[in-house]
Amino acid sequence: MNQRPEMPETPEARIKRMTMRSARRGTKEMDLVLGPFARARLSQMSQQELDLYDRLLEENDHELYRWVTGQSEANAPYRKLIEDISAFIHQ
């Protein structure tokens, strides 16, 4: 078989992928929270912030919802990011 080496993801493609994943989470509540946040903020984030956000997208929607709404405390690495998302949705 002739396998092509995987091409690295461009910054633009990465933001587009994460924006799509943010808007199509599986629960409507998180679609409505993360979709607009991603469209407004991802292009302004540093590489380190994007890495953290990408990991956040792997978290369970129900847990994310509890974090964003303040029903439970976010896991340590995500606390600042969750605060930013919460502030964004309360603007």
C-alpha positions as CSV (number, residue, x, y, z in Angstrom):
1,M,0.0,0.0,0.0
2,N,1.1,3.5,-0.7
3,Q,0.5,5.5,2.5
4,R,1.0,9.2,2.4
5,P,2.5,10.8,5.5
6,E,0.1,12.7,7.6
7,M,0.3,16.4,6.9
8,P,0.5,18.7,10.0
9,E,-2.6,20.6,10.7
10,T,-2.3,24.3,9.8
11,P,-3.3,26.9,12.4
12,E,-6.3,27.9,10.3
13,A,-7.5,24.3,9.9
14,R,-7.0,23.7,13.6
15,I,-9.2,26.7,14.6
16,K,-11.8,25.6,12.0
17,R,-11.9,22.0,13.4
18,M,-12.2,23.2,17.0
19,T,-14.9,25.7,16.1
20,M,-16.9,23.0,14.4
21,R,-16.4,20.6,17.4
22,S,-17.5,23.5,19.7
23,A,-20.7,24.1,17.9
24,R,-21.6,20.4,17.4
25,R,-21.1,18.9,20.9
26,G,-24.0,16.6,21.3
27,T,-26.0,18.7,23.8
28,K,-27.7,21.8,22.6
29,E,-26.7,23.7,25.8
30,M,-23.0,23.2,25.1
31,D,-23.5,23.9,21.4
32,L,-25.0,27.3,22.4
33,V,-22.2,28.0,24.9
34,L,-19.0,26.8,23.1
35,G,-20.0,27.6,19.5
36,P,-20.2,31.3,20.0
37,F,-17.2,31.4,22.3
38,A,-15.1,29.5,19.8
39,R,-16.1,31.8,16.9
40,A,-15.3,34.9,18.9
41,R,-12.2,33.8,20.8
42,L,-10.2,31.0,19.2
43,S,-8.4,33.2,16.7
44,Q,-7.1,35.4,19.5
45,M,-5.7,32.5,21.7
46,S,-2.1,31.6,22.1
47,Q,-0.8,28.2,21.1
48,Q,-0.8,27.1,24.7
49,E,-4.4,28.3,25.2
50,L,-5.5,26.5,22.0
51,D,-3.9,23.3,23.3
52,L,-5.8,23.6,26.5
53,Y,-9.1,24.4,24.7
54,D,-8.5,21.4,22.4
55,R,-8.2,19.1,25.5
56,L,-11.3,20.7,27.0
57,L,-13.3,19.6,24.0
58,E,-12.6,16.0,25.0
59,E,-14.4,16.5,28.3
60,N,-18.0,15.2,28.9
61,D,-20.7,17.8,28.0
62,H,-22.6,17.3,31.2
63,E,-19.5,17.9,33.2
64,L,-18.6,21.0,31.1
65,Y,-22.1,22.3,31.6
66,R,-21.8,22.0,35.4
67,W,-18.4,23.8,35.3
68,V,-19.6,26.6,33.1
69,T,-22.8,27.2,35.1
70,G,-20.9,27.0,38.4
71,Q,-22.7,23.9,39.7
72,S,-19.3,22.3,40.3
73,E,-15.7,23.4,40.2
74,A,-13.7,22.8,37.0
75,N,-10.7,20.6,37.0
76,A,-7.5,22.5,37.9
77,P,-6.0,23.0,34.4
78,Y,-9.3,24.3,33.0
79,R,-10.4,26.8,35.8
80,K,-9.2,30.0,34.1
81,L,-10.6,28.9,30.7
82,I,-14.0,28.0,32.2
83,E,-14.0,31.4,33.9
84,D,-13.4,33.0,30.5
85,I,-16.2,31.0,28.9
86,S,-18.6,31.8,31.8
87,A,-17.8,35.5,31.6
88,F,-18.3,35.4,27.8
89,I,-21.8,33.9,28.0
90,H,-22.8,36.4,30.7
91,Q,-21.8,39.4,28.7
